[in-house]
Amino acid sequence: MNLRQKLEVARQLEKLGVDIIEAGFPCISDGDFEAVHTIASTVKTCRIAGLARCVENDIRKAAEAVAPAGERGRIHTFLATSPLHREFKLKKTKEEVLELAVRHVKLARSLVSDVEFSAEDASRTELDFLAQVVEAVIDAGATTINLPDTVGFTTPVEYSRMITYIREHVSNIDRAILSVHCHNDIGLAVANSLAAVTAGARQVEGAINGIGERAGNAALEEVIMALTIRPEAFGFEAGAEVLNVNTKEIVKTSRVVSRMSGLAVQRSKAIVGENAFAHSSGIHQHGILAKRETYEIINPEDVGWGETELPLTKHSGRAAVKARLERLGHTLSDEELTQVFERFKKVGDSKKFVYDDDLSALVNDSLNTSEGKWKMVQIQFLAGSSTTPTATVTLEKDGELHTDSAIGNGPVNACFKAIDRLTGAAGELVGYVVRSTSTGQDALGEVSVKVQFGDASCCCKPVSGKGAASDVVEASARAYLNAVNRHIVLEELHAPTPSC
């Protein structure tokens, strides 16, 4: 995600009511620093955390990035503790790991009042050593202790035992909040998180839609609804309000994260998938009609489903579009709104109705475009069963228009080649997905691409791009240009990927 997309997600997380937003890794790049700093300056109710290794420069950068949040600023510093990591990654003894952790937690606490320490790979760390580290970093000033299942290795029973052991063997544990951070490598991230809560953990780290490294992190919407619907199953009183979350914002948050990240939600995904409340069996349908609770333990409206509105048309005004965008979770500047509204009018000319998903696709496409070096101005193409596919593309850069043409083995390929000629950043298409944003033959097409720039055998990784338009060829060209712009920006930042 670019800066504006991250800001959209952060604002929606604030509406959802999460307690802490870990906004990025400030020392890793100028872009991450800017994202954390901007979110810390914009979000007013959540704590804003910056991630940092147990490295002095990391910690100072994190403190600088979260500074606009004031007392809501948090530094989250981490260090591996397991024997596997100590021997092969850190090449350090237990004593050296302990000293590093204490020294850097003290530094972080001298810069902010809220410090989280994570014992990376805690679930594979010797319990006695883990307890020793936890006690020492609390004495050093850590206010939250995170015990991650970094590689999704543990099980609910094992994780619960670990949390219980730490609570019973760390004498100062009452001075810190116990936190958990689970990965989903064998599908147990949510189960492990809830087991930890039952054992006494009071902070759960995760991600909306369960996105994250490898198989992902704990899906926060599932954790939220499990604790909301079944508090008594996790050690609380029946009917207790365990969380301070606005559950009606869950579906909206899921959609914003999906759009901004470019990661689609599985149809059968719990809570937020399109099929989560669909009942195809006749027996189920009969039961639902008789009494909803027969086959639904969650009222769909409680998580934000069912709030449908009439679609907009080309006659809808700017104010109506702005109001609908705000309802969908998008907060845009006047300049951004103008850009989206211009695209809305063009789309409205080519289709009868503009649905909510169409609008969200236009927002994402506009935010993708806003930071680019090259901007799409016009595209024309010729194709047919007995015609050589040809495309003419006009791009704008620094206020100047540039036009070129190319032929290809289809109109999409011809557009890509014309863009290559104009930008000089030729890439190889390695992934291409097109989907309909809404219903009907006139639905917007949303295209996602992955483009390889440079030699894939070295450090280069594919760059993602997204585009949306009523014409699939135009959407494809926009997606490809988005990837080209991202590649150019990353090259200028001297990022380790994708440039070689």
HELIX and SHEET records of a PDB file:
HELIX    1   1 LEU A    3  LEU A   16  1                                  14    
HELIX    2   2 ASP A   30  THR A   42  1                                  13    
HELIX    3   3 GLU A   56  VAL A   66  1                                  11    
HELIX    4   4 ALA A   67  ARG A   72  5                                   6    
HELIX    5   5 PRO A   83  HIS A   85  1                                   3    
HELIX    6   6 ARG A   86  LEU A   90  3                                   5    
HELIX    7   7 LYS A   94  LEU A  111  1                                  18    
HELIX    8   8 ALA A  122  ARG A  124  5                                   3    
HELIX    9   9 LEU A  127  ALA A  140  1                                  14    
HELIX   10  10 PRO A  156  HIS A  169  1                                  14    
HELIX   11  11 ILE A  173  ARG A  175  5                                   3    
HELIX   12  12 ALA A  189  ALA A  199  1                                  11    
HELIX   13  13 ILE A  208  GLY A  210  5                                   3    
HELIX   14  14 LEU A  220  ILE A  229  1                                  10    
HELIX   15  15 PRO A  231  PHE A  234  5                                   4    
HELIX   16  16 THR A  247  GLU A  249  5                                   3    
HELIX   17  17 ILE A  250  SER A  261  1                                  12    
HELIX   18  18 GLY A  282  ALA A  290  1                                   9    
HELIX   19  19 ARG A  292  THR A  294  5                                   3    
HELIX   20  20 PRO A  300  VAL A  303  5                                   4    
HELIX   21  21 ARG A  318  ARG A  327  1                                  10    
HELIX   22  22 ASP A  334  SER A  350  1                                  17    
HELIX   23  23 ASP A  356  SER A  370  1                                  15    
HELIX   24  24 PRO A  411  THR A  423  1                                  13    
HELIX   25  25 VAL A  472  GLU A  492  1                                  21    
SHEET    1   A 7 ILE A  20  GLY A  24  0                                        
SHEET    2   A 7 ARG A  47  ARG A  53  1                                        
SHEET    3   A 7 GLY A  73  ALA A  80  1                                        
SHEET    4   A 7 ASP A 114  GLU A 120  1                                        
SHEET    5   A 7 THR A 144  ASP A 149  1                                        
SHEET    6   A 7 ILE A 177  CYS A 182  1                                        
SHEET    7   A 7 GLN A 203  GLU A 205  1                                        
SHEET    1   B 3 LYS A 375  GLY A 384  0                                        
SHEET    2   B 3 THR A 387  LYS A 397 -1                                        
SHEET    3   B 3 GLU A 400  ILE A 407 -1                                        
SHEET    1   C 3 GLU A 428  SER A 436  0                                        
SHEET    2   C 3 GLY A 445  GLN A 452 -1                                        
SHEET    3   C 3 VAL A 463  ALA A 469 -1                                        
END                                                                             
